[in-house]
Amino acid sequence: MIKSLKAVVTNTTKITYKKRFWAGVLLAQFLLFYGFSKSGTMIYFFEHFFEFQKKIHQILFRWIPFSFGDLMYILLGIFILYCLVLCLKKKSRNRAVLNLLAAINIFYFIYQIFWGMLYFQPPVIKKLSSQKEPEISKAKTLALRYLEKCKATRQSVREDKNGIFIITDLTSIQTEILYQQTQLPKYISDKSAPQINAFKPSLFKTVMNFTGILGYYNPFTAEAQYNAELPHTFIPFTSAHESSHQLGFAREQEANFIGYLIGINAKNTDLRYSTEYFTLKSLLRFIIKEDPEFVKSVLNQYSPAMKRDRMYERSFIFRHQGWLDDFFGFTNNLFLKSNQQEGAVTYSYFIDLLLNYEKP
């Protein structure tokens, strides 16, 4: 009886030590990567490490016909759920907590070395010759310019029987994105463009419809995910945006800007229209706080075809609004702010970049 009691006490002590060990390792990782984020030398190292590993990841996973990264997330979700169920049982609770702590440590470490440290790269705006505060007057000039661009390009794309813009050849869009990555201005991007097609439709597309998430980059497999059920006006620019993450631009607003540079000069009209339309909408969102009448005037000047596209987008968003949209918007906002970004709603940094890049 005494030996049995001693064994129980010893085992409990070992488990306690293991819990403290993994908790300590996690804390040490937080401190370590925080220190790395303050070191220009370490950020430079992680930038170049990403250049090395991104091509390997894309080669490894491109041949799989579905999103392997999504499958990983599904398995991870099952594992976490299994551990949580075990936590409800007294006999298996300690083992489940240990497994969770170990998994969190491994997941966090891999995420940071593959992706997390890239959020601390020098901002792209420092590479632009002028770094002025965004001006409403210039934004209005650009909005009118992109209105005319959109109207002209819209005449060259396909539409369905209801007059809504549709994509007829997604592969050609993806090929154009990869080519345009090689044409980015060298003073803005010196990152290598592997020219590997690793675009994948997300396995979570139905859920994504209700979250407001258009696409995402998987840092563990270097796959660029997009929601195939989106209105087609979203898909080409979303793909260009996610491909910017594949290049190594971690900040969301900078990925928007690189996606803009990829799409705005594209020969593929579907990609160019989607990019011009995104740019126009972003400018109007920036202007509306200062001059809602101007925005109303621009919307009234949309071509009939553009108005149909806009109404279809609005209808899609309205049909899929709900608590999931609010929840993911809130959590994504927290994630962005924790990684030195201003949040998910305004994307005003994209406007800063756009207005500093574009000529008057």
C-alpha positions as CSV (number, residue, x, y, z in Angstrom):
1,M,0.0,0.0,0.0
2,I,2.8,2.4,0.9
3,K,4.8,1.4,-2.2
4,S,1.7,2.0,-4.3
5,L,1.1,5.4,-2.7
6,K,4.7,6.3,-3.3
7,A,4.4,5.3,-7.0
8,V,1.3,7.5,-7.4
9,V,3.1,10.5,-5.7
10,T,6.2,9.9,-7.9
11,N,4.2,9.7,-11.1
12,T,2.2,12.9,-10.1
13,T,5.5,14.7,-9.5
14,K,6.9,13.6,-12.9
15,I,3.8,14.8,-14.7
16,T,3.9,18.1,-12.8
17,Y,7.6,18.6,-13.9
18,K,6.7,17.7,-17.5
19,K,3.9,20.3,-17.5
20,R,6.2,22.9,-16.1
21,F,8.9,21.9,-18.6
22,W,6.7,22.4,-21.7
23,A,5.2,25.6,-20.2
24,G,8.7,26.8,-19.6
25,V,9.7,25.9,-23.2
26,L,6.8,27.8,-24.6
27,L,7.6,30.9,-22.5
28,A,11.2,30.6,-23.6
29,Q,10.1,30.5,-27.2
30,F,8.0,33.7,-26.7
31,L,11.0,35.5,-25.3
32,L,13.4,34.1,-27.9
33,F,11.3,35.1,-30.9
34,Y,10.5,38.4,-29.4
35,G,14.2,39.0,-29.1
36,F,14.7,37.9,-32.7
37,S,12.0,40.3,-33.8
38,K,14.1,43.2,-32.5
39,S,17.3,42.1,-34.3
40,G,17.9,43.2,-37.8
41,T,20.4,40.5,-38.3
42,M,18.0,37.8,-37.3
43,I,15.2,39.2,-39.5
44,Y,17.7,39.2,-42.4
45,F,18.5,35.5,-41.6
46,F,14.8,34.5,-41.6
47,E,14.1,36.4,-44.8
48,H,16.8,34.4,-46.6
49,F,15.8,31.1,-44.9
50,F,12.3,31.7,-46.3
51,E,13.8,32.1,-49.8
52,F,15.4,28.7,-49.4
53,Q,12.5,26.8,-47.9
54,K,9.6,28.3,-50.0
55,K,10.6,26.6,-53.2
56,I,11.2,23.3,-51.5
57,H,7.7,23.4,-49.9
58,Q,6.0,24.4,-53.2
59,I,7.8,21.5,-55.1
60,L,6.8,19.0,-52.3
61,F,3.1,19.9,-52.3
62,R,2.3,21.3,-55.7
63,W,1.6,17.8,-57.2
64,I,-1.1,17.0,-54.7
65,P,-4.4,17.7,-56.4
66,F,-6.1,19.0,-53.2
67,S,-4.9,21.3,-50.4
68,F,-2.6,19.3,-48.3
69,G,-2.3,22.1,-45.8
70,D,-6.1,22.0,-45.2
71,L,-5.8,18.3,-44.6
72,M,-3.1,19.0,-42.0
73,Y,-5.4,21.6,-40.3
74,I,-8.3,19.0,-40.3
75,L,-6.0,16.4,-38.6
76,L,-4.7,19.0,-36.1
77,G,-8.3,19.9,-35.3
78,I,-9.2,16.3,-34.7
79,F,-6.2,15.9,-32.5
80,I,-7.1,19.0,-30.4
81,L,-10.7,17.8,-30.1
82,Y,-9.5,14.4,-29.0
83,C,-7.2,15.9,-26.3
84,L,-10.1,18.1,-25.1
85,V,-12.3,15.0,-24.7
86,L,-9.6,13.2,-22.8
87,C,-9.3,16.3,-20.5
88,L,-12.9,15.6,-19.4
89,K,-11.8,12.2,-18.0
90,K,-9.8,12.4,-14.8
91,K,-7.5,9.4,-15.6
92,S,-6.4,10.7,-19.0
93,R,-6.4,14.4,-18.2
94,N,-2.7,14.8,-17.4
95,R,-1.6,12.9,-20.5
96,A,-4.0,15.0,-22.7
97,V,-2.6,18.3,-21.2
98,L,0.9,17.2,-21.8
99,N,0.1,16.3,-25.4
100,L,-1.5,19.6,-26.0
101,L,1.4,21.5,-24.5
102,A,3.9,19.6,-26.6
103,A,1.8,20.1,-29.8
104,I,1.5,23.9,-29.1
105,N,5.3,24.2,-28.7
106,I,6.0,22.3,-31.9
107,F,3.3,24.2,-33.9
108,Y,4.5,27.6,-32.6
109,F,8.2,26.9,-33.3
110,I,7.6,25.7,-36.9
111,Y,5.2,28.6,-37.6
112,Q,7.7,31.2,-36.4
113,I,10.7,29.9,-38.3
114,F,8.7,29.3,-41.5
115,W,6.6,32.5,-41.4
116,G,6.0,34.4,-38.2
117,M,9.3,36.4,-38.3
118,L,8.6,37.8,-41.7
119,Y,6.1,40.1,-40.2
120,F,9.0,42.1,-38.9
121,Q,10.7,42.7,-42.3
122,P,11.4,46.4,-43.1
123,P,8.1,48.0,-44.4
124,V,7.7,48.2,-48.2
125,I,6.8,51.9,-47.9
126,K,10.4,52.7,-47.0
127,K,11.4,51.5,-50.5
128,L,9.2,54.1,-52.1
129,S,10.9,57.5,-53.0
130,S,8.1,59.5,-51.3
131,Q,6.4,58.6,-48.1
132,K,3.7,61.2,-47.8
133,E,0.5,61.0,-45.9
134,P,-2.4,59.9,-48.1
135,E,-4.2,62.8,-49.7
136,I,-8.0,62.8,-50.4
137,S,-7.5,64.8,-53.5
138,K,-5.0,62.4,-55.0
139,A,-7.2,59.5,-54.0
140,K,-10.2,61.1,-55.8
141,T,-8.1,61.5,-59.0
142,L,-7.0,57.9,-58.8
143,A,-10.5,56.7,-58.2
144,L,-11.7,58.5,-61.4
145,R,-8.8,57.0,-63.3
146,Y,-9.5,53.5,-62.1
147,L,-13.2,53.9,-62.8
148,E,-12.4,54.5,-66.4
149,K,-9.9,51.6,-66.4
150,C,-12.5,49.3,-65.0
151,K,-15.2,50.4,-67.5
152,A,-12.8,49.8,-70.4
153,T,-11.4,46.4,-69.2
154,R,-14.9,45.1,-68.3
155,Q,-15.9,45.3,-71.9
156,S,-13.2,42.7,-72.7
157,V,-14.1,40.0,-70.2
158,R,-16.7,37.2,-70.3
159,E,-20.0,37.1,-68.5
160,D,-22.7,34.6,-67.7
161,K,-26.3,34.5,-68.9
162,N,-27.2,37.0,-66.2
163,G,-24.5,39.5,-67.3
164,I,-22.2,38.8,-64.4
165,F,-18.4,38.6,-64.9
166,I,-17.1,35.0,-65.0
167,I,-13.7,33.4,-65.3
168,T,-13.3,30.9,-68.1
169,D,-9.7,29.9,-67.7
170,L,-8.3,30.0,-64.1
171,T,-5.1,28.3,-65.1
172,S,-4.2,31.1,-67.4
173,I,-4.8,33.6,-64.6
174,Q,-2.5,31.7,-62.3
175,T,0.2,31.4,-65.0
176,E,0.0,35.2,-65.6
177,I,0.4,35.8,-61.8
178,L,3.5,33.7,-61.7
179,Y,4.9,35.6,-64.7
180,Q,4.1,39.0,-63.3
181,Q,5.9,38.1,-60.1
182,T,9.1,38.2,-62.2
183,Q,8.3,41.7,-63.5
184,L,7.9,43.4,-60.1
185,P,10.1,46.5,-59.7
186,K,13.5,45.4,-58.3
187,Y,13.5,48.4,-55.9
188,I,10.3,47.1,-54.3
189,S,10.9,43.3,-54.4
190,D,14.1,41.4,-54.7
191,K,12.5,38.2,-53.7
192,S,12.8,35.1,-56.0
193,A,9.8,34.0,-57.9
194,P,10.0,30.1,-58.2
195,Q,7.3,30.0,-61.0
196,I,5.7,27.0,-59.3
197,N,1.9,26.8,-59.5
198,A,0.9,26.1,-55.9
199,F,-2.6,27.6,-56.0
200,K,-5.2,25.4,-54.4
201,P,-9.0,25.8,-53.8
202,S,-9.7,25.6,-50.1
203,L,-11.4,22.5,-48.7
204,F,-13.2,24.9,-46.3
205,K,-14.9,26.9,-49.0
206,T,-18.4,26.5,-47.7
207,V,-17.4,27.7,-44.2
208,M,-15.3,30.5,-45.7
209,N,-18.4,31.9,-47.3
210,F,-19.7,32.8,-43.9
211,T,-16.4,34.1,-42.5
212,G,-15.5,37.0,-44.8
213,I,-12.2,35.2,-45.6
214,L,-11.4,35.3,-49.3
215,G,-8.2,33.3,-49.2
216,Y,-5.2,32.5,-47.1
217,Y,-1.6,31.3,-47.3
218,N,-0.5,28.1,-45.6
219,P,3.0,28.7,-44.1
220,F,3.5,24.9,-43.5
221,T,3.0,23.9,-47.2
222,A,3.4,27.2,-49.1
223,E,0.1,26.7,-50.8
224,A,-2.0,29.7,-51.8
225,Q,-5.6,28.9,-50.9
226,Y,-8.6,30.6,-52.4
227,N,-12.4,30.2,-52.0
228,A,-13.6,28.8,-55.3
229,E,-17.2,29.7,-54.5
230,L,-16.6,33.5,-54.3
231,P,-18.0,35.8,-56.9
232,H,-15.5,35.7,-59.8
233,T,-14.6,39.4,-59.4
234,F,-12.8,38.4,-56.2
235,I,-10.9,35.3,-57.3
236,P,-8.1,36.7,-59.6
237,F,-7.0,39.4,-57.2
238,T,-7.3,37.2,-54.2
239,S,-5.0,34.7,-56.0
240,A,-2.5,37.5,-56.7
241,H,-2.7,38.6,-53.1
242,E,-2.0,35.1,-51.8
243,S,0.8,34.6,-54.3
244,S,2.4,37.7,-52.7
245,H,2.6,35.8,-49.4
246,Q,4.2,33.0,-51.3
247,L,6.9,35.4,-52.4
248,G,7.5,36.3,-48.7
249,F,5.4,39.4,-48.1
250,A,3.7,38.6,-44.8
251,R,1.8,41.8,-43.9
252,E,-1.7,41.8,-45.4
253,Q,-1.6,45.3,-46.7
254,E,1.7,44.8,-48.4
255,A,0.4,41.6,-50.0
256,N,-2.4,43.7,-51.3
257,F,0.1,46.2,-52.8
258,I,2.2,43.5,-54.3
259,G,-0.9,41.8,-55.7
260,Y,-1.9,45.2,-57.2
261,L,1.5,45.4,-58.9
262,I,1.1,41.9,-60.2
263,G,-2.4,42.4,-61.6
264,I,-2.4,46.0,-62.8
265,N,-0.1,45.4,-65.7
266,A,-1.3,41.9,-66.5
267,K,-2.1,41.0,-70.1
268,N,-4.8,38.6,-68.8
269,T,-7.9,40.8,-68.8
270,D,-9.7,38.8,-66.0
271,L,-6.8,39.4,-63.7
272,R,-6.4,43.1,-64.7
273,Y,-10.2,43.7,-64.2
274,S,-10.3,42.1,-60.8
275,T,-7.2,44.1,-59.7
276,E,-8.5,47.4,-61.1
277,Y,-11.9,46.8,-59.5
278,F,-10.3,46.0,-56.1
279,T,-8.2,49.1,-56.3
280,L,-11.2,51.3,-57.2
281,K,-13.2,49.8,-54.2
282,S,-10.3,50.4,-51.9
283,L,-10.0,54.0,-52.9
284,L,-13.7,54.6,-52.5
285,R,-13.6,53.0,-49.0
286,F,-10.8,55.4,-48.1
287,I,-12.7,58.5,-49.5
288,I,-16.1,57.8,-48.2
289,K,-15.4,59.1,-44.6
290,E,-14.4,62.4,-46.0
291,D,-16.7,62.8,-49.0
292,P,-19.6,60.3,-49.3
293,E,-21.2,62.4,-52.1
294,F,-18.1,61.8,-54.3
295,V,-18.3,58.1,-53.7
296,K,-22.0,58.1,-54.5
297,S,-21.3,60.0,-57.7
298,V,-18.6,57.4,-58.7
299,L,-20.9,54.5,-58.0
300,N,-23.5,56.1,-60.3
301,Q,-20.9,56.3,-63.0
302,Y,-20.3,52.6,-63.0
303,S,-21.0,50.9,-66.3
304,P,-24.2,48.7,-66.4
305,A,-21.9,45.7,-66.4
306,M,-20.0,46.9,-63.4
307,K,-23.2,47.6,-61.5
308,R,-24.3,44.0,-62.1
309,D,-21.0,42.8,-60.7
310,R,-21.4,45.0,-57.7
311,M,-24.9,43.9,-57.0
312,Y,-23.9,40.3,-57.3
313,E,-21.0,40.8,-54.8
314,R,-23.3,42.6,-52.4
315,S,-25.9,39.8,-52.7
316,F,-23.3,37.2,-52.0
317,I,-22.0,39.0,-48.9
318,F,-25.6,39.7,-47.6
319,R,-26.5,36.0,-48.0
320,H,-23.5,34.9,-46.0
321,Q,-23.5,37.4,-43.1
322,G,-23.7,36.0,-39.6
323,W,-22.0,35.4,-36.3
324,L,-19.1,33.5,-38.0
325,D,-18.3,36.6,-40.1
326,D,-18.2,38.7,-36.9
327,F,-16.1,36.1,-35.0
328,F,-13.5,35.6,-37.7
329,G,-13.4,39.3,-38.3
330,F,-12.6,39.9,-34.6
331,T,-10.0,37.1,-34.3
332,N,-8.3,38.1,-37.6
333,N,-8.1,41.7,-36.4
334,L,-6.4,40.5,-33.2
335,F,-4.0,38.4,-35.2
336,L,-3.0,41.3,-37.5
337,K,-2.5,43.6,-34.6
338,S,-0.3,41.1,-32.8
339,N,1.9,40.9,-35.8
340,Q,2.6,44.7,-36.2
341,Q,-0.3,45.4,-38.5
342,E,-3.1,47.8,-38.1
343,G,-6.1,45.5,-38.3
344,A,-8.4,43.9,-40.8
345,V,-11.0,46.6,-41.4
346,T,-9.4,49.7,-42.9
347,Y,-6.4,48.4,-44.9
348,S,-5.3,52.1,-45.1
349,Y,-1.7,51.1,-45.3
350,F,-2.5,49.7,-48.8
351,I,-3.8,53.2,-49.7
352,D,-0.6,54.7,-48.3
353,L,1.5,52.4,-50.6
354,L,-0.8,53.0,-53.6
355,L,-0.8,56.8,-53.3
356,N,3.0,56.9,-52.8
357,Y,3.6,54.7,-55.8
358,E,1.1,56.1,-58.3
359,K,2.0,59.2,-60.2
360,P,-0.4,62.2,-59.9
